[in-house]
């Protein structure tokens, strides 16, 4: 199975984001496709949800959620997402999708930083 097929399969496992969360506030700037990511903090761990209107990007969102969801804010900030480079994901994405990946990670870390200051 090639990488794109795996990413598409991951996207198909992503739970749909409620329509009420698909707001301009939750949209990730810098992505070619529309991507929404929300974050909630239960006082200990960050809970992310996300979705995209593009199938490959939806798979990338799913991949990031599998790694960063339900983690402590500081663990998210300290995370070394080396697997992105090791699996060659960035190399197989268009420049605009690579920029979108960076934007998604940046926003997830911004959420974590805000929550870290609360704990």
Biopython code that builds the backbone (N, CA, C, O; Angstrom):
import numpy as np
from Bio.PDB.StructureBuilder import StructureBuilder

atoms = [
    (1, "UNK", "N", (0.856, -1.179, 0.000)),
    (1, "UNK", "CA", (0.000, 0.000, 0.000)),
    (1, "UNK", "C", (0.899, 1.238, 0.000)),
    (1, "UNK", "O", (1.815, 1.337, 0.816)),
    (2, "UNK", "N", (0.647, 2.160, -0.891)),
    (2, "UNK", "CA", (1.490, 3.346, -0.915)),
    (2, "UNK", "C", (1.084, 4.320, 0.194)),
    (2, "UNK", "O", (0.040, 4.165, 0.828)),
    (3, "UNK", "N", (1.923, 5.312, 0.407)),
    (3, "UNK", "CA", (1.710, 6.254, 1.519)),
    (3, "UNK", "C", (0.385, 6.997, 1.397)),
    (3, "UNK", "O", (-0.308, 7.207, 2.393)),
    (4, "UNK", "N", (0.034, 7.396, 0.174)),
    (4, "UNK", "CA", (-1.218, 8.124, 0.006)),
    (4, "UNK", "C", (-2.415, 7.260, 0.376)),
    (4, "UNK", "O", (-3.359, 7.748, 0.998)),
    (5, "UNK", "N", (-2.389, 5.993, 0.004)),
    (5, "UNK", "CA", (-3.500, 5.101, 0.351)),
    (5, "UNK", "C", (-3.615, 4.958, 1.858)),
    (5, "UNK", "O", (-4.721, 4.955, 2.399)),
    (6, "UNK", "N", (-2.484, 4.840, 2.542)),
    (6, "UNK", "CA", (-2.498, 4.741, 3.998)),
    (6, "UNK", "C", (-3.043, 6.020, 4.619)),
    (6, "UNK", "O", (-3.843, 5.968, 5.553)),
    (7, "UNK", "N", (-2.615, 7.158, 4.109)),
    (7, "UNK", "CA", (-3.095, 8.439, 4.637)),
    (7, "UNK", "C", (-4.594, 8.581, 4.403)),
    (7, "UNK", "O", (-5.321, 9.045, 5.282)),
    (8, "UNK", "N", (-5.055, 8.185, 3.231)),
    (8, "UNK", "CA", (-6.493, 8.248, 2.939)),
    (8, "UNK", "C", (-7.262, 7.334, 3.889)),
    (8, "UNK", "O", (-8.318, 7.714, 4.394)),
    (9, "UNK", "N", (-6.737, 6.130, 4.137)),
    (9, "UNK", "CA", (-7.389, 5.218, 5.084)),
    (9, "UNK", "C", (-7.462, 5.834, 6.476)),
    (9, "UNK", "O", (-8.481, 5.712, 7.157)),
    (10, "UNK", "N", (-6.387, 6.495, 6.904)),
    (10, "UNK", "CA", (-6.407, 7.166, 8.211)),
    (10, "UNK", "C", (-7.489, 8.239, 8.247)),
    (10, "UNK", "O", (-8.198, 8.385, 9.242)),
    (11, "UNK", "N", (-7.609, 8.981, 7.163)),
    (11, "UNK", "CA", (-8.641, 10.018, 7.091)),
    (11, "UNK", "C", (-10.040, 9.451, 7.203)),
    (11, "UNK", "O", (-10.930, 10.089, 7.767)),
    (12, "UNK", "N", (-10.239, 8.260, 6.672)),
    (12, "UNK", "CA", (-11.560, 7.631, 6.742)),
    (12, "UNK", "C", (-11.924, 7.189, 8.153)),
    (12, "UNK", "O", (-13.097, 6.945, 8.439)),
    (13, "UNK", "N", (-10.930, 7.082, 9.045)),
    (13, "UNK", "CA", (-11.213, 6.688, 10.427)),
    (13, "UNK", "C", (-11.509, 7.886, 11.323)),
    (13, "UNK", "O", (-11.916, 7.717, 12.473)),
    (14, "UNK", "N", (-11.310, 9.078, 10.809)),
    (14, "UNK", "CA", (-11.491, 10.290, 11.599)),
    (14, "UNK", "C", (-12.971, 10.551, 11.850)),
    (14, "UNK", "O", (-13.782, 10.549, 10.924)),
    (15, "UNK", "N", (-13.307, 10.774, 13.112)),
    (15, "UNK", "CA", (-14.695, 11.096, 13.435)),
    (15, "UNK", "C", (-15.020, 12.482, 12.901)),
    (15, "UNK", "O", (-14.195, 13.391, 12.997)),
    (16, "UNK", "N", (-16.206, 12.653, 12.341)),
    (16, "UNK", "CA", (-16.562, 13.963, 11.795)),
    (16, "UNK", "C", (-16.596, 15.028, 12.891)),
    (16, "UNK", "O", (-17.034, 14.780, 14.015)),
    (17, "UNK", "N", (-16.132, 16.194, 12.537)),
    (17, "UNK", "CA", (-16.193, 17.330, 13.442)),
    (17, "UNK", "C", (-17.612, 17.882, 13.406)),
    (17, "UNK", "O", (-18.178, 18.041, 12.324)),
    (18, "UNK", "N", (-18.199, 18.178, 14.561)),
    (18, "UNK", "CA", (-19.544, 18.762, 14.541)),
    (18, "UNK", "C", (-19.572, 20.041, 13.699)),
    (18, "UNK", "O", (-18.633, 20.835, 13.733)),
    (19, "UNK", "N", (-20.633, 20.226, 12.961)),
    (19, "UNK", "CA", (-20.766, 21.423, 12.116)),
    (19, "UNK", "C", (-20.601, 22.702, 12.927)),
    (19, "UNK", "O", (-20.098, 23.703, 12.417)),
    (20, "UNK", "N", (-21.025, 22.672, 14.187)),
    (20, "UNK", "CA", (-20.920, 23.864, 15.037)),
    (20, "UNK", "C", (-19.468, 24.252, 15.314)),
    (20, "UNK", "O", (-19.195, 25.387, 15.706)),
    (21, "UNK", "N", (-18.530, 23.315, 15.111)),
    (21, "UNK", "CA", (-17.106, 23.604, 15.313)),
    (21, "UNK", "C", (-16.400, 24.032, 14.030)),
    (21, "UNK", "O", (-15.231, 24.415, 14.066)),
    (22, "UNK", "N", (-17.088, 23.973, 12.916)),
    (22, "UNK", "CA", (-16.489, 24.385, 11.642)),
    (22, "UNK", "C", (-16.701, 25.886, 11.457)),
    (22, "UNK", "O", (-17.476, 26.337, 10.613)),
    (23, "UNK", "N", (-15.979, 26.632, 12.281)),
    (23, "UNK", "CA", (-16.110, 28.083, 12.296)),
    (23, "UNK", "C", (-14.794, 28.723, 11.850)),
    (23, "UNK", "O", (-13.753, 28.067, 11.856)),
    (24, "UNK", "N", (-14.836, 29.989, 11.468)),
    (24, "UNK", "CA", (-13.592, 30.688, 11.106)),
    (24, "UNK", "C", (-12.563, 30.689, 12.239)),
    (24, "UNK", "O", (-11.359, 30.713, 11.981)),
    (25, "UNK", "N", (-13.022, 30.664, 13.473)),
    (25, "UNK", "CA", (-12.110, 30.645, 14.618)),
    (25, "UNK", "C", (-11.278, 29.370, 14.641)),
    (25, "UNK", "O", (-10.119, 29.394, 15.054)),
    (26, "UNK", "N", (-11.854, 28.267, 14.205)),
    (26, "UNK", "CA", (-11.177, 26.966, 14.273)),
    (26, "UNK", "C", (-10.450, 26.579, 12.988)),
    (26, "UNK", "O", (-9.823, 25.521, 12.922)),
    (27, "UNK", "N", (-10.531, 27.422, 11.980)),
    (27, "UNK", "CA", (-9.883, 27.073, 10.712)),
    (27, "UNK", "C", (-8.375, 27.328, 10.828)),
    (27, "UNK", "O", (-7.943, 28.280, 11.477)),
    (28, "UNK", "N", (-7.606, 26.481, 10.204)),
    (28, "UNK", "CA", (-6.150, 26.596, 10.240)),
    (28, "UNK", "C", (-5.699, 27.428, 9.046)),
    (28, "UNK", "O", (-5.883, 27.035, 7.894)),
    (29, "UNK", "N", (-5.113, 28.569, 9.336)),
    (29, "UNK", "CA", (-4.594, 29.445, 8.281)),
    (29, "UNK", "C", (-3.328, 28.828, 7.700)),
    (29, "UNK", "O", (-2.556, 28.189, 8.416)),
    (30, "UNK", "N", (-3.120, 29.018, 6.420)),
    (30, "UNK", "CA", (-1.912, 28.513, 5.783)),
    (30, "UNK", "C", (-2.098, 27.174, 5.100)),
    (30, "UNK", "O", (-1.151, 26.623, 4.539)),
    (31, "UNK", "N", (-3.309, 26.647, 5.143)),
    (31, "UNK", "CA", (-3.595, 25.377, 4.477)),
    (31, "UNK", "C", (-4.311, 25.665, 3.160)),
    (31, "UNK", "O", (-5.156, 26.557, 3.085)),
    (32, "UNK", "N", (-3.969, 24.915, 2.140)),
    (32, "UNK", "CA", (-4.620, 25.063, 0.848)),
    (32, "UNK", "C", (-6.086, 24.636, 0.944)),
    (32, "UNK", "O", (-6.963, 25.271, 0.358)),
    (33, "UNK", "N", (-6.340, 23.571, 1.674)),
    (33, "UNK", "CA", (-7.699, 23.072, 1.900)),
    (33, "UNK", "C", (-8.227, 23.669, 3.196)),
    (33, "UNK", "O", (-7.481, 24.250, 3.985)),
    (34, "UNK", "N", (-9.509, 23.515, 3.394)),
    (34, "UNK", "CA", (-10.068, 23.961, 4.670)),
    (34, "UNK", "C", (-9.796, 22.887, 5.717)),
    (34, "UNK", "O", (-10.114, 21.713, 5.525)),
    (35, "UNK", "N", (-9.203, 23.314, 6.824)),
    (35, "UNK", "CA", (-8.874, 22.426, 7.936)),
    (35, "UNK", "C", (-9.331, 23.110, 9.209)),
    (35, "UNK", "O", (-9.051, 24.286, 9.439)),
    (36, "UNK", "N", (-10.040, 22.351, 10.030)),
    (36, "UNK", "CA", (-10.470, 22.852, 11.332)),
    (36, "UNK", "C", (-9.868, 21.963, 12.404)),
    (36, "UNK", "O", (-9.877, 20.738, 12.282)),
    (37, "UNK", "N", (-9.346, 22.577, 13.449)),
    (37, "UNK", "CA", (-8.862, 21.829, 14.605)),
    (37, "UNK", "C", (-9.361, 22.536, 15.852)),
    (37, "UNK", "O", (-9.220, 23.750, 16.001)),
    (38, "UNK", "N", (-9.948, 21.749, 16.743)),
    (38, "UNK", "CA", (-10.384, 22.279, 18.032)),
    (38, "UNK", "C", (-9.588, 21.590, 19.132)),
    (38, "UNK", "O", (-9.066, 20.490, 18.953)),
    (39, "UNK", "N", (-9.510, 22.258, 20.262)),
    (39, "UNK", "CA", (-8.793, 21.690, 21.404)),
    (39, "UNK", "C", (-9.560, 22.011, 22.672)),
    (39, "UNK", "O", (-10.061, 23.120, 22.852)),
    (40, "UNK", "N", (-9.641, 21.033, 23.535)),
    (40, "UNK", "CA", (-10.277, 21.193, 24.845)),
    (40, "UNK", "C", (-9.309, 20.651, 25.882)),
    (40, "UNK", "O", (-8.603, 19.671, 25.642)),
    (41, "UNK", "N", (-9.286, 21.295, 27.023)),
    (41, "UNK", "CA", (-8.369, 20.913, 28.092)),
    (41, "UNK", "C", (-9.190, 20.508, 29.300)),
    (41, "UNK", "O", (-10.050, 21.264, 29.752)),
    (42, "UNK", "N", (-8.929, 19.309, 29.828)),
    (42, "UNK", "CA", (-9.684, 18.822, 30.982)),
    (42, "UNK", "C", (-8.960, 19.086, 32.304)),
    (42, "UNK", "O", (-9.328, 18.542, 33.345)),
    (43, "UNK", "N", (-7.929, 19.925, 32.245)),
    (43, "UNK", "CA", (-7.146, 20.210, 33.437)),
    (43, "UNK", "C", (-5.881, 19.382, 33.518)),
    (43, "UNK", "O", (-4.972, 19.687, 34.291)),
    (44, "UNK", "N", (-5.830, 18.327, 32.710)),
    (44, "UNK", "CA", (-4.651, 17.464, 32.687)),
    (44, "UNK", "C", (-4.170, 17.177, 31.263)),
    (44, "UNK", "O", (-2.973, 17.215, 30.978)),
    (45, "UNK", "N", (-5.121, 16.892, 30.383)),
    (45, "UNK", "CA", (-4.756, 16.495, 29.015)),
    (45, "UNK", "C", (-5.518, 17.325, 27.982)),
    (45, "UNK", "O", (-6.609, 17.838, 28.234)),
    (46, "UNK", "N", (-4.895, 17.432, 26.813)),
    (46, "UNK", "CA", (-5.492, 18.171, 25.703)),
    (46, "UNK", "C", (-6.208, 17.176, 24.796)),
    (46, "UNK", "O", (-5.663, 16.131, 24.438)),
    (47, "UNK", "N", (-7.425, 17.521, 24.438)),
    (47, "UNK", "CA", (-8.232, 16.677, 23.559)),
    (47, "UNK", "C", (-8.486, 17.448, 22.262)),
    (47, "UNK", "O", (-9.153, 18.483, 22.255)),
    (48, "UNK", "N", (-7.943, 16.922, 21.179)),
    (48, "UNK", "CA", (-8.088, 17.554, 19.871)),
    (48, "UNK", "C", (-9.159, 16.848, 19.058)),
    (48, "UNK", "O", (-9.388, 15.647, 19.203)),
    (49, "UNK", "N", (-9.805, 17.622, 18.202)),
    (49, "UNK", "CA", (-10.658, 17.088, 17.149)),
    (49, "UNK", "C", (-10.315, 17.874, 15.899)),
    (49, "UNK", "O", (-9.901, 19.030, 15.985)),
    (50, "UNK", "N", (-10.479, 17.269, 14.760)),
    (50, "UNK", "CA", (-10.175, 17.981, 13.534)),
    (50, "UNK", "C", (-10.818, 17.344, 12.329)),
    (50, "UNK", "O", (-11.285, 16.206, 12.369)),
    (51, "UNK", "N", (-10.830, 18.106, 11.263)),
    (51, "UNK", "CA", (-11.391, 17.618, 10.009)),
    (51, "UNK", "C", (-10.894, 18.506, 8.877)),
    (51, "UNK", "O", (-10.464, 19.638, 9.100)),
    (52, "UNK", "N", (-10.960, 17.983, 7.676)),
    (52, "UNK", "CA", (-10.631, 18.743, 6.478)),
    (52, "UNK", "C", (-11.608, 18.366, 5.382)),
    (52, "UNK", "O", (-12.218, 17.297, 5.408)),
    (53, "UNK", "N", (-11.745, 19.266, 4.419)),
    (53, "UNK", "CA", (-12.604, 18.954, 3.280)),
    (53, "UNK", "C", (-11.828, 18.258, 2.156)),
    (53, "UNK", "O", (-12.401, 17.942, 1.113)),
    (54, "UNK", "N", (-10.532, 18.019, 2.363)),
    (54, "UNK", "CA", (-9.706, 17.310, 1.377)),
    (54, "UNK", "C", (-9.277, 15.970, 1.964)),
    (54, "UNK", "O", (-8.815, 15.912, 3.103)),
    (55, "UNK", "N", (-9.422, 14.918, 1.212)),
    (55, "UNK", "CA", (-9.237, 13.571, 1.747)),
    (55, "UNK", "C", (-7.811, 13.290, 2.221)),
    (55, "UNK", "O", (-7.630, 12.657, 3.261)),
    (56, "UNK", "N", (-6.806, 13.742, 1.493)),
    (56, "UNK", "CA", (-5.427, 13.501, 1.933)),
    (56, "UNK", "C", (-5.120, 14.326, 3.174)),
    (56, "UNK", "O", (-4.491, 13.835, 4.111)),
    (57, "UNK", "N", (-5.556, 15.558, 3.181)),
    (57, "UNK", "CA", (-5.329, 16.420, 4.346)),
    (57, "UNK", "C", (-6.067, 15.872, 5.560)),
    (57, "UNK", "O", (-5.567, 15.952, 6.682)),
    (58, "UNK", "N", (-7.241, 15.322, 5.344)),
    (58, "UNK", "CA", (-7.987, 14.695, 6.437)),
    (58, "UNK", "C", (-7.176, 13.556, 7.051)),
    (58, "UNK", "O", (-7.192, 13.363, 8.266)),
    (59, "UNK", "N", (-6.471, 12.807, 6.212)),
    (59, "UNK", "CA", (-5.598, 11.743, 6.705)),
    (59, "UNK", "C", (-4.435, 12.285, 7.509)),
    (59, "UNK", "O", (-4.041, 11.692, 8.513)),
    (60, "UNK", "N", (-3.883, 13.406, 7.078)),
    (60, "UNK", "CA", (-2.788, 14.033, 7.824)),
    (60, "UNK", "C", (-3.290, 14.512, 9.181)),
    (60, "UNK", "O", (-2.605, 14.349, 10.191)),
    (61, "UNK", "N", (-4.479, 15.100, 9.208)),
    (61, "UNK", "CA", (-5.087, 15.513, 10.481)),
    (61, "UNK", "C", (-5.232, 14.294, 11.388)),
    (61, "UNK", "O", (-4.891, 14.356, 12.569)),
    (62, "UNK", "N", (-5.731, 13.197, 10.848)),
    (62, "UNK", "CA", (-5.908, 11.975, 11.635)),
    (62, "UNK", "C", (-4.580, 11.487, 12.200)),
    (62, "UNK", "O", (-4.512, 11.073, 13.357)),
    (63, "UNK", "N", (-3.537, 11.534, 11.398)),
    (63, "UNK", "CA", (-2.209, 11.114, 11.846)),
    (63, "UNK", "C", (-1.726, 11.976, 13.013)),
    (63, "UNK", "O", (-1.228, 11.451, 14.009)),
    (64, "UNK", "N", (-1.871, 13.286, 12.894)),
    (64, "UNK", "CA", (-1.454, 14.182, 13.977)),
    (64, "UNK", "C", (-2.274, 13.942, 15.243)),
    (64, "UNK", "O", (-1.734, 13.965, 16.348)),
    (65, "UNK", "N", (-3.566, 13.712, 15.082)),
    (65, "UNK", "CA", (-4.411, 13.456, 16.252)),
    (65, "UNK", "C", (-4.013, 12.161, 16.942)),
    (65, "UNK", "O", (-4.028, 12.086, 18.170)),
    (66, "UNK", "N", (-3.658, 11.148, 16.172)),
    (66, "UNK", "CA", (-3.235, 9.874, 16.775)),
    (66, "UNK", "C", (-2.021, 10.054, 17.670)),
    (66, "UNK", "O", (-1.871, 9.349, 18.668)),
    (67, "UNK", "N", (-1.157, 10.995, 17.318)),
    (67, "UNK", "CA", (0.076, 11.202, 18.075)),
    (67, "UNK", "C", (-0.111, 12.197, 19.223)),
    (67, "UNK", "O", (0.399, 11.970, 20.320)),
    (68, "UNK", "N", (-0.829, 13.287, 18.987)),
    (68, "UNK", "CA", (-0.876, 14.377, 19.964)),
    (68, "UNK", "C", (-2.135, 14.410, 20.828)),
    (68, "UNK", "O", (-2.142, 15.060, 21.874)),
    (69, "UNK", "N", (-3.179, 13.735, 20.418)),
    (69, "UNK", "CA", (-4.432, 13.771, 21.177)),
    (69, "UNK", "C", (-4.279, 13.092, 22.534)),
    (69, "UNK", "O", (-3.562, 12.100, 22.670)),
    (70, "UNK", "N", (-4.959, 13.638, 23.530)),
    (70, "UNK", "CA", (-4.992, 13.088, 24.891)),
    (70, "UNK", "C", (-3.617, 13.082, 25.557)),
    (70, "UNK", "O", (-3.327, 12.212, 26.379)),
    (71, "UNK", "N", (-2.779, 14.041, 25.206)),
    (71, "UNK", "CA", (-1.466, 14.187, 25.830)),
    (71, "UNK", "C", (-1.479, 15.401, 26.759)),
    (71, "UNK", "O", (-2.333, 16.280, 26.643)),
    (72, "UNK", "N", (-0.533, 15.432, 27.667)),
    (72, "UNK", "CA", (-0.370, 16.593, 28.537)),
    (72, "UNK", "C", (0.195, 17.743, 27.707)),
    (72, "UNK", "O", (0.973, 17.518, 26.780)),
    (73, "UNK", "N", (-0.199, 18.983, 28.043)),
    (73, "UNK", "CA", (0.280, 20.117, 27.249)),
    (73, "UNK", "C", (1.800, 20.154, 27.098)),
    (73, "UNK", "O", (2.304, 20.377, 25.997)),
    (74, "UNK", "N", (2.529, 19.941, 28.182)),
    (74, "UNK", "CA", (3.985, 20.006, 28.098)),
    (74, "UNK", "C", (4.550, 18.897, 27.217)),
    (74, "UNK", "O", (5.553, 19.093, 26.530)),
    (75, "UNK", "N", (3.906, 17.732, 27.237)),
    (75, "UNK", "CA", (4.354, 16.635, 26.372)),
    (75, "UNK", "C", (4.174, 16.993, 24.893)),
    (75, "UNK", "O", (4.996, 16.626, 24.052)),
    (76, "UNK", "N", (3.103, 17.705, 24.591)),
    (76, "UNK", "CA", (2.878, 18.155, 23.211)),
    (76, "UNK", "C", (3.959, 19.155, 22.813)),
    (76, "UNK", "O", (4.516, 19.083, 21.718)),
    (77, "UNK", "N", (4.248, 20.087, 23.720)),
    (77, "UNK", "CA", (5.275, 21.090, 23.433)),
    (77, "UNK", "C", (6.652, 20.465, 23.274)),
    (77, "UNK", "O", (7.458, 20.930, 22.468)),
    (78, "UNK", "N", (6.924, 19.420, 24.033)),
    (78, "UNK", "CA", (8.233, 18.760, 23.996)),
    (78, "UNK", "C", (8.338, 17.691, 22.909)),
    (78, "UNK", "O", (9.419, 17.154, 22.671)),
    (79, "UNK", "N", (7.230, 17.384, 22.255)),
    (79, "UNK", "CA", (7.228, 16.264, 21.311)),
    (79, "UNK", "C", (8.157, 16.525, 20.126)),
    (79, "UNK", "O", (8.224, 17.625, 19.578)),
    (80, "UNK", "N", (8.857, 15.480, 19.768)),
    (80, "UNK", "CA", (9.722, 15.487, 18.595)),
    (80, "UNK", "C", (9.042, 14.594, 17.567)),
    (80, "UNK", "O", (9.082, 13.368, 17.664)),
    (81, "UNK", "N", (8.437, 15.209, 16.612)),
    (81, "UNK", "CA", (7.663, 14.450, 15.633)),
    (81, "UNK", "C", (8.568, 13.962, 14.500)),
    (81, "UNK", "O", (8.320, 14.206, 13.320)),
    (82, "UNK", "N", (9.618, 13.269, 14.910)),
    (82, "UNK", "CA", (10.627, 12.760, 13.981)),
    (82, "UNK", "C", (10.038, 11.822, 12.932)),
    (82, "UNK", "O", (10.580, 11.692, 11.834)),
    (83, "UNK", "N", (8.938, 11.175, 13.267)),
    (83, "UNK", "CA", (8.363, 10.196, 12.340)),
    (83, "UNK", "C", (7.955, 10.843, 11.020)),
    (83, "UNK", "O", (7.943, 10.181, 9.982)),
    (84, "UNK", "N", (7.621, 12.131, 11.055)),
    (84, "UNK", "CA", (7.219, 12.812, 9.816)),
    (84, "UNK", "C", (8.363, 12.771, 8.808)),
    (84, "UNK", "O", (8.158, 12.511, 7.623)),
    (85, "UNK", "N", (9.562, 13.030, 9.301)),
    (85, "UNK", "CA", (10.728, 12.984, 8.417)),
    (85, "UNK", "C", (11.093, 11.540, 8.076)),
    (85, "UNK", "O", (11.428, 11.232, 6.932)),
    (86, "UNK", "N", (11.026, 10.659, 9.075)),
    (86, "UNK", "CA", (11.435, 9.263, 8.859)),
    (86, "UNK", "C", (10.572, 8.541, 7.836)),
    (86, "UNK", "O", (11.079, 7.734, 7.057)),
    (87, "UNK", "N", (9.290, 8.819, 7.832)),
    (87, "UNK", "CA", (8.429, 8.146, 6.852)),
    (87, "UNK", "C", (8.408, 8.883, 5.516)),
    (87, "UNK", "O", (7.785, 8.430, 4.555)),
    (88, "UNK", "N", (9.094, 10.022, 5.466)),
    (88, "UNK", "CA", (9.181, 10.771, 4.214)),
    (88, "UNK", "C", (7.905, 11.484, 3.839)),
    (88, "UNK", "O", (7.678, 11.782, 2.667)),
    (89, "UNK", "N", (7.062, 11.763, 4.828)),
    (89, "UNK", "CA", (5.776, 12.391, 4.541)),
    (89, "UNK", "C", (5.951, 13.739, 3.853)),
    (89, "UNK", "O", (5.309, 14.005, 2.837)),
    (90, "UNK", "N", (6.805, 14.580, 4.391)),
    (90, "UNK", "CA", (6.996, 15.917, 3.816)),
    (90, "UNK", "C", (7.480, 15.856, 2.373)),
    (90, "UNK", "O", (7.111, 16.696, 1.552)),
    (91, "UNK", "N", (8.301, 14.869, 2.070)),
    (91, "UNK", "CA", (8.850, 14.737, 0.716)),
    (91, "UNK", "C", (7.784, 14.375, -0.311)),
    (91, "UNK", "O", (7.939, 14.660, -1.499)),
    (92, "UNK", "N", (6.712, 13.754, 0.141)),
    (92, "UNK", "CA", (5.671, 13.305, -0.780)),
    (92, "UNK", "C", (4.477, 14.254, -0.839)),
    (92, "UNK", "O", (3.485, 13.979, -1.513)),
    (93, "UNK", "N", (4.582, 15.368, -0.129)),
    (93, "UNK", "CA", (3.505, 16.350, -0.145)),
    (93, "UNK", "C", (3.895, 17.518, -1.036)),
    (93, "UNK", "O", (5.073, 17.849, -1.173)),
    (94, "UNK", "N", (2.902, 18.129, -1.630)),
    (94, "UNK", "CA", (3.164, 19.348, -2.390)),
    (94, "UNK", "C", (3.623, 20.430, -1.410)),
    (94, "UNK", "O", (3.360, 20.323, -0.213)),
    (95, "UNK", "N", (4.298, 21.458, -1.894)),
    (95, "UNK", "CA", (4.736, 22.528, -0.992)),
    (95, "UNK", "C", (3.586, 23.154, -0.199)),
    (95, "UNK", "O", (3.754, 23.494, 0.972)),
    (96, "UNK", "N", (2.428, 23.305, -0.828)),
    (96, "UNK", "CA", (1.306, 23.902, -0.097)),
    (96, "UNK", "C", (0.790, 22.968, 0.990)),
    (96, "UNK", "O", (0.391, 23.432, 2.058)),
    (97, "UNK", "N", (0.790, 21.656, 0.739)),
    (97, "UNK", "CA", (0.367, 20.714, 1.785)),
    (97, "UNK", "C", (1.404, 20.645, 2.897)),
    (97, "UNK", "O", (1.044, 20.511, 4.067)),
    (98, "UNK", "N", (2.685, 20.733, 2.552)),
    (98, "UNK", "CA", (3.734, 20.761, 3.582)),
    (98, "UNK", "C", (3.572, 21.991, 4.466)),
    (98, "UNK", "O", (3.717, 21.908, 5.686)),
    (99, "UNK", "N", (3.273, 23.134, 3.850)),
    (99, "UNK", "CA", (3.023, 24.348, 4.635)),
    (99, "UNK", "C", (1.809, 24.166, 5.531)),
    (99, "UNK", "O", (1.796, 24.634, 6.669)),
    (100, "UNK", "N", (0.796, 23.491, 5.023)),
    (100, "UNK", "CA", (-0.394, 23.218, 5.824)),
    (100, "UNK", "C", (-0.084, 22.337, 7.019)),
    (100, "UNK", "O", (-0.603, 22.562, 8.112)),
    (101, "UNK", "N", (0.762, 21.334, 6.816)),
    (101, "UNK", "CA", (1.182, 20.458, 7.914)),
    (101, "UNK", "C", (1.877, 21.276, 8.997)),
    (101, "UNK", "O", (1.600, 21.102, 10.184)),
    (102, "UNK", "N", (2.771, 22.159, 8.593)),
    (102, "UNK", "CA", (3.465, 23.029, 9.550)),
    (102, "UNK", "C", (2.459, 23.910, 10.286)),
    (102, "UNK", "O", (2.576, 24.100, 11.497)),
    (103, "UNK", "N", (1.480, 24.446, 9.576)),
    (103, "UNK", "CA", (0.456, 25.294, 10.201)),
    (103, "UNK", "C", (-0.387, 24.517, 11.210)),
    (103, "UNK", "O", (-0.716, 25.034, 12.278)),
    (104, "UNK", "N", (-0.738, 23.273, 10.869)),
    (104, "UNK", "CA", (-1.514, 22.448, 11.798)),
    (104, "UNK", "C", (-0.719, 22.179, 13.072)),
    (104, "UNK", "O", (-1.242, 22.322, 14.177)),
    (105, "UNK", "N", (0.539, 21.790, 12.915)),
    (105, "UNK", "CA", (1.390, 21.525, 14.082)),
    (105, "UNK", "C", (1.566, 22.779, 14.932)),
    (105, "UNK", "O", (1.513, 22.721, 16.160)),
    (106, "UNK", "N", (1.775, 23.911, 14.266)),
    (106, "UNK", "CA", (1.948, 25.168, 14.996)),
    (106, "UNK", "C", (0.704, 25.468, 15.837)),
    (106, "UNK", "O", (0.819, 25.835, 17.007)),
    (107, "UNK", "N", (-0.478, 25.314, 15.245)),
    (107, "UNK", "CA", (-1.704, 25.618, 15.983)),
    (107, "UNK", "C", (-1.904, 24.657, 17.148)),
    (107, "UNK", "O", (-2.329, 25.071, 18.227)),
    (108, "UNK", "N", (-1.603, 23.388, 16.942)),
    (108, "UNK", "CA", (-1.760, 22.415, 18.028)),
    (108, "UNK", "C", (-0.802, 22.739, 19.172)),
    (108, "UNK", "O", (-1.151, 22.577, 20.342)),
    (109, "UNK", "N", (0.391, 23.191, 18.840)),
    (109, "UNK", "CA", (1.348, 23.576, 19.885)),
    (109, "UNK", "C", (0.930, 24.882, 20.560)),
    (109, "UNK", "O", (1.158, 25.057, 21.757)),
    (110, "UNK", "N", (0.326, 25.793, 19.812)),
    (110, "UNK", "CA", (-0.187, 27.023, 20.430)),
    (110, "UNK", "C", (-1.291, 26.702, 21.433)),
    (110, "UNK", "O", (-1.331, 27.274, 22.522)),
    (111, "UNK", "N", (-2.181, 25.790, 21.066)),
    (111, "UNK", "CA", (-3.205, 25.347, 22.017)),
    (111, "UNK", "C", (-2.540, 24.777, 23.264)),
    (111, "UNK", "O", (-2.913, 25.125, 24.385)),
    (112, "UNK", "N", (-1.557, 23.903, 23.070)),
    (112, "UNK", "CA", (-0.873, 23.262, 24.202)),
    (112, "UNK", "C", (-0.185, 24.297, 25.085)),
    (112, "UNK", "O", (-0.223, 24.186, 26.310)),
    (113, "UNK", "N", (0.440, 25.297, 24.480)),
    (113, "UNK", "CA", (1.118, 26.340, 25.257)),
    (113, "UNK", "C", (0.116, 27.123, 26.098)),
    (113, "UNK", "O", (0.385, 27.439, 27.257)),
    (114, "UNK", "N", (-1.030, 27.432, 25.518)),
    (114, "UNK", "CA", (-2.064, 28.152, 26.269)),
    (114, "UNK", "C", (-2.564, 27.306, 27.433)),
    (114, "UNK", "O", (-2.769, 27.824, 28.531)),
    (115, "UNK", "N", (-2.760, 26.027, 27.208)),
    (115, "UNK", "CA", (-3.235, 25.145, 28.275)),
    (115, "UNK", "C", (-2.155, 24.898, 29.319)),
    (115, "UNK", "O", (-2.468, 24.742, 30.499)),
    (116, "UNK", "N", (-0.891, 24.858, 28.909)),
    (116, "UNK", "CA", (0.210, 24.653, 29.861)),
    (116, "UNK", "C", (0.261, 25.794, 30.868)),
    (116, "UNK", "O", (0.595, 25.588, 32.034)),
    (117, "UNK", "N", (-0.068, 26.985, 30.417)),
    (117, "UNK", "CA", (-0.046, 28.130, 31.332)),
    (117, "UNK", "C", (-1.206, 28.087, 32.325)),
    (117, "UNK", "O", (-1.181, 28.785, 33.339)),
    (118, "UNK", "N", (-2.220, 27.275, 32.039)),
    (118, "UNK", "CA", (-3.371, 27.131, 32.943)),
    (118, "UNK", "C", (-3.149, 26.055, 33.995)),
    (118, "UNK", "O", (-3.816, 26.047, 35.030)),
    (119, "UNK", "N", (-2.206, 25.139, 33.731)),
    (119, "UNK", "CA", (-2.052, 24.005, 34.658)),
    (119, "UNK", "C", (-0.951, 24.231, 35.666)),
    (119, "UNK", "O", (-0.700, 23.371, 36.510)),
]
sb = StructureBuilder()
sb.init_structure("model")
sb.init_model(0)
sb.init_chain("A")
sb.init_seg("    ")
for serial, (resi, resn, name, xyz) in enumerate(atoms, 1):
    if name == "N":
        sb.init_residue(resn, " ", resi, " ")
    sb.init_atom(name, np.array(xyz, "f"), 0.0, 1.0, " ", f" {name:<3s}", serial, name[0])
structure = sb.get_structure()
